[in-house]
């Protein structure tokens, strides 16, 4: 599935979740899915917990996050001690 096709699965409507991006009008936010992934949840576990989701929806969340930061610069360097 192309980047544009994936991004087409993300909807933004002002009257739903205050305009936050959601997946295919399912009232499941991109933010929630990204948070679960960041906490170490597997795609399989997320799909089990949210049976209306498809793997392409999780991929769409990642594509959306990428599109939001693709042109950002990191201005500081992390130093490990």
KESENU-554138 format. One line per 10 residues: their letters; for each residue x, y, z of N, C-alpha, C. Coordinates in Angstrom, 3 decimals, decimal comma. Each point is the difference from the previous one (the first is absolute). Layout:
// residues N
A) X/Y/Z/X/Y/Z/X/Y/Z  ... .
This chain:
// residues 81
XXXXXXXXXX) 0,858/-1,172/0,000/-0,858/1,172/0,000/0,906/1,238/0,000  -0,305/0,969/-0,834/0,822/1,204/-0,107/-0,209/0,928/1,196  0,926/0,911/0,163/-0,085/0,992/1,085/-1,317/0,774/-0,085  -0,381/0,411/-1,198/-1,250/0,752/-0,158/-1,223/-0,842/0,343  0,031/-1,272/-0,383/-1,114/-0,892/0,353/-0,089/-0,182/1,512  1,151/-0,156/0,638/0,007/-0,128/1,464/-0,540/1,267/0,650  0,475/1,145/-0,449/-0,449/1,261/0,592/-1,490/0,233/-0,237  -0,545/-0,581/-1,047/-1,431/0,106/-0,266/-0,857/-0,710/1,039  0,613/-0,866/0,796/-0,722/-0,705/1,058/-0,138/0,860/1,258  0,709/1,119/0,042/-0,038/0,903/1,153/-0,964/1,135/-0,306 .
XXXXXXXXXX) -0,926/0,226/0,921/-1,001/1,063/-0,188/0,149/1,043/1,097  -0,251/1,230/-0,358/-0,012/1,085/0,978/-1,317/0,745/-0,175  -0,800/-0,021/1,059/-1,276/0,730/-0,015/-0,089/0,803/1,286  -0,262/1,292/-0,113/-0,028/0,856/1,193/-0,959/-0,475/1,089  -1,088/-0,636/-0,385/-1,005/-0,402/0,990/0,311/-1,339/0,682  1,062/-0,668/-0,418/0,366/-1,286/0,592/1,354/0,135/0,687  0,050/-0,281/1,276/1,234/0,064/0,796/0,700/1,350/-0,132  -0,776/1,045/-0,117/0,581/1,337/-0,084/0,887/0,206/-1,215  -0,255/-0,768/-1,046/0,772/0,164/-1,228/1,275/-0,819/-0,047  0,220/-0,844/1,009/1,188/-0,858/-0,039/-0,164/-1,029/-1,110 .
XXXXXXXXXX) 1,114/-0,417/-0,606/-0,083/-1,009/-1,052/-0,489/-1,338/0,552  -0,933/-0,605/-0,717/-0,533/-1,299/0,380/0,103/-0,947/-1,186  -0,208/-1,261/0,262/0,121/-1,014/-1,033/-1,369/-0,311/-0,590  -0,143/0,223/-1,282/-1,198/-0,355/-0,775/-1,316/0,307/0,713  -0,100/1,103/0,666/-1,223/0,397/0,708/-0,430/-1,017/1,054  0,942/-0,780/0,514/-0,324/-1,009/1,010/0,024/0,549/1,427  0,331/1,273/0,168/0,148/0,599/1,323/1,128/-0,659/0,796  0,991/-0,462/-0,730/1,236/-0,485/0,590/1,084/0,960/-0,489  0,645/0,686/0,937/0,929/1,046/-0,409/1,357/-0,565/-0,408  0,623/0,701/-0,918/1,368/-0,311/-0,402/0,895/0,090/1,228 .
XXXXXXXXXX) -0,240/0,996/0,822/0,786/0,201/1,216/-0,034/-1,235/0,903  -1,166/-0,596/0,168/-0,131/-1,198/0,832/0,844/-1,140/-0,550  -0,101/-0,244/-1,284/0,736/-1,103/-0,609/1,503/0,232/0,106  0,442/1,223/-0,263/1,427/0,306/0,124/0,471/-0,149/1,432  -0,828/0,392/0,949/0,339/-0,145/1,413/0,151/-1,473/0,371  -0,923/-0,822/-0,458/0,083/-1,434/0,287/1,265/-0,612/-0,597  0,319/0,378/-1,227/1,224/-0,498/-0,632/1,235/0,461/0,774  -0,003/1,259/0,428/1,138/0,545/0,745/0,183/-0,702/1,350  -1,102/-0,494/0,561/0,064/-0,718/1,272/0,402/-1,458/-0,176  0,211/-0,412/-1,248/0,474/-1,346/-0,265/-1,069/-1,001/-0,380 .
XXXXXXXXXX) -1,238/0,463/-0,161/-1,064/-0,913/-0,441/0,289/-0,457/-1,430  -0,252/-1,233/-0,269/0,189/-0,513/-1,360/-1,220/0,345/-0,847  0,209/0,007/-1,288/-1,127/0,226/-0,910/-1,073/-1,053/0,209  0,435/-1,230/0,222/-0,951/-1,093/0,199/-0,876/0,238/1,225  0,607/0,469/1,094/-0,759/0,264/1,222/-0,988/1,144/-0,213  0,429/1,030/-0,722/-0,893/1,129/-0,279/-1,176/-0,470/-0,849  0,277/-0,809/-1,009/-1,068/-0,502/-0,869/-0,958/-0,902/0,777  0,511/-0,757/0,967/-0,868/-0,827/0,850/-0,908/0,868/0,867  0,569/1,105/0,534/-0,770/0,885/0,880/-0,998/0,876/-0,759  0,280/0,275/-1,255/-0,845/0,868/-0,827/-0,348/-0,755/-1,292 .
XXXXXXXXXX) -0,987/-0,882/0,054/-0,283/-0,878/-1,139/-0,426/0,716/-1,288  -0,420/1,252/0,095/-0,361/0,738/-1,213/1,222/0,509/-0,760  1,150/-0,012/0,656/1,228/0,460/-0,643/0,568/-1,067/-0,916  0,772/0,464/-0,961/0,739/-0,875/-0,907/1,471/0,385/0,084  0,866/-0,910/-0,408/1,431/0,300/0,022/0,298/1,279/-0,784  -0,700/0,214/-1,094/0,216/1,213/-0,798/-0,302/1,260/0,804  -0,904/-0,084/0,980/-0,304/1,162/0,844/1,192/0,341/0,894  0,643/-1,027/0,533/1,197/0,235/0,821/1,103/0,583/-0,874  0,161/-0,549/-1,184/0,979/0,552/-0,941/-0,334/1,451/-0,336  -1,285/0,306/-0,107/-0,428/1,370/-0,297/0,388/0,949/1,132 .
XXXXXXXXXX) -0,107/-0,458/1,235/0,410/0,832/1,143/1,487/0,315/-0,069  0,791/-0,996/-0,329/1,440/0,218/-0,140/0,309/0,926/-1,169  -0,706/-0,174/-1,099/0,193/0,877/-1,155/-0,383/1,437/0,341  -1,071/0,155/0,775/-0,431/1,334/0,412/1,062/0,650/0,884  0,507/-0,748/0,969/1,050/0,541/0,876/1,225/0,384/-0,826  0,379/-0,838/-0,921/1,144/0,303/-0,859/-0,238/1,271/-0,801  -1,187/0,129/-0,558/-0,287/1,184/-0,816/0,033/1,282/0,826  -0,323/-0,107/1,288/-0,002/1,175/0,861/1,409/0,447/0,368  0,929/-0,942/0,081/1,348/0,368/0,437/1,046/-0,066/-1,105  -0,393/-0,328/-1,189/0,952/-0,220/-1,090/0,901/1,200/-0,266 .
XXXXXXXXXX) -0,475/1,175/0,257/0,791/1,192/-0,290/0,477/0,703/1,255  -0,137/-0,659/1,135/0,476/0,580/1,262/1,508/-0,192/0,122  0,624/0,932/0,694/1,434/-0,111/0,280/0,174/-0,278/1,476  1,009/-0,766/0,322/0,352/-0,201/1,399/1,103/0,983/0,296  -0,257/0,950/0,898/0,953/1,067/0,266/0,913/-0,296/1,179  -0,253/-1,069/0,693/0,903/-0,306/1,109/0,440/-1,448/-0,120  1,136/-0,266/0,538/0,566/-1,346/-0,062/-0,157/-0,633/1,376  -0,521/-1,200/0,017/-0,149/-0,717/1,268/1,369/-0,529/0,410  0,343/0,238/1,235/1,275/-0,455/0,528/-0,296/-1,028/1,072  0,575/-1,177/-0,180/-0,206/-1,025/1,032/1,178/0,033/0,970 .
X) -0,309/-0,257/1,224/1,021/0,125/1,044/0,438/-1,282/0,431 .
